[in-house]
Amino acid sequence: MRKALRWLLALTVLISTLGTAGAATAADAAGTDGTTDIKERLLSIPGMSLLEEKPYTGYRFFVLNYTQPVDHRKPSKGTFQQRITVLHKDVSRPTVFFTSGYNVSTTPRRSEPTQIVDGNQVSLEYRFFTPSRPAPADWSKLDIWQAASDQHRVFKALKGIYGKKWISTGGSKGGMTATYYERFYPRDMDGVVAYVAPNDVVNKEDSAYDRFFARVGTEECRDRLNGVQREALVRREPLEKKYAAHARDNGLTFDIIGSLDKAFEATVLDYVWGFWQYSRLSDCDQIPADAKNATDDEIWTSVDTIAGFSAYADQGLTTYTPYYYQAGTQLGAPTIGFPHIEKQYIRYGYQPPRNFVPRDIPMKFQPSAMRDVDTWVRHNARHMLFVNGQNDPWSAEPFRLGKGAKDSYVMTAPGMNHGANVAGLVPEQKALATARILDWAGVATSAVQANPRAAEPLAKFDAKLDKRDTRREMTLRP
């Protein structure tokens, strides 16, 4: 009986911790006078622990762990530690909630909205990306609602400290994440800035991508890229010998995808997509102009530089198992045709996400997940900005707004790739986007409110803190 009572007491304490962690207030964290050091305030939140603090002029930067339930519907069924970072400026400033949708960076960085509003930034590691993975891992608990609920609990835990306006943001899968968070918890944020966020509403209908690749850039550039891609498959035998040697030299294995041959073709078929995702039209002069007369080394080097021959090896896939799991269960994944390549040279085509996830992890696709989000955005978007890149393949299937959307916008940066941002918009849209972000964050001046053309980022550009280079992700990932 005593053992049963002790067990019940322990369970009650756990549930109480999870329930109250999100409700911590400024008074709980710092006392009523608000003079306690910010680190103490953060660490007074139930479930919050410090991994390290890194100095950066003008800020305090903390890498933290936060205790989260594995299943937000059943919080008593276990917890895991989720990494977050806090770039602290001042509690009197607005806060930007950033996620990449992947691992969190433990180097101080400032997203574009954070620079625009001159605010604090909270960054969250997506659940199941190591080390923020439950052990043992119940993969059925990796879905967009559970991830949005992670953000919701972090927001509630920190809102008592950072009491001003909040804006969520992210690029690529992070932009998708910010959108899904808004769909499930529309009362948390005061605004959303989603960059280059693909919206694969119907997974089996991908003709928008085929139309994109038929028009993007110039005919000359498309011909160069298509020529190298085709030639790599024509020369499959000699190039796969190079690949086998490369794999031996670098300890690469292919158990997940199934064979070196499958990995080779997957890499080659990513080549054109990878170029437009990360390169500019001006980079076309680096592509062999006469693929048929190029050497094997020239073809290999071009494909390896852009698509990366280690990407579909076990060592390249393992880090991204959570993404491929989500792509194969909810997010969807693109499939495109290759009209410039004869059928006899393509053995597998674009392979499904199932091929990139270990077979012992069960997967079942849920076609209603993206339809639900798309419908919600069209009819309910409030204070949402979607920024796309004209030459970004992922922007071929963008979010769109319907009549029910209010104070929301879809803008496209001309000539830009997967690194498209507000700064890359045409001047009128750039000013409008900046003005709306400032307004949503509660820091727009009367001059900006009267004339959006007066809008400028409130913080000066910092070459290290505001580094905008898009993280190059080999293989077909947003």
Secondary structure, 3 states (H helix, E strand, C coil): CHHHHHHHHHHHHHHHHHHHHCCCCHHHHHCCCCCCCHHHHHHCCCCEEEEEEEEECCEEEEEEEEEEECCCCCHHHCEEEEEEEEEECCCCCCEEEECCCCCCCCCCCCCHHHHHHCCEEEEECCCCCCCCCCCCCCHHHCCHHHHHHHHHHHHHHHHCCCCCCEEEEEECHHHHHHHHHHHHCCCCCCEEEEECCCCCCCCCCCHHHHHHHHHCCCHHHHHHHHHHHHHHHHCHHHHHHHHHHHHHHHCCCCCCCCCHHHHHHHHHHCHHHHHHHHCCHHHHHHCCCCHHHCCHHHHHHHHHHHCCCCCCCHHHHHHHHHHHHHHHHHHCCCCCCCCCCCHHHCCCCCCCHHHHCCCCCCCCCCCHHHHHHHHHHHHHCECEEEEEECCCHHHHCCCCCCCCCECCEEEEECCCCCCCCHHHCCHHHHHHHHHHHHHHCCCCCHHHHHCHHHCCCCCCCCCCCCCCCCCCCCCCCC
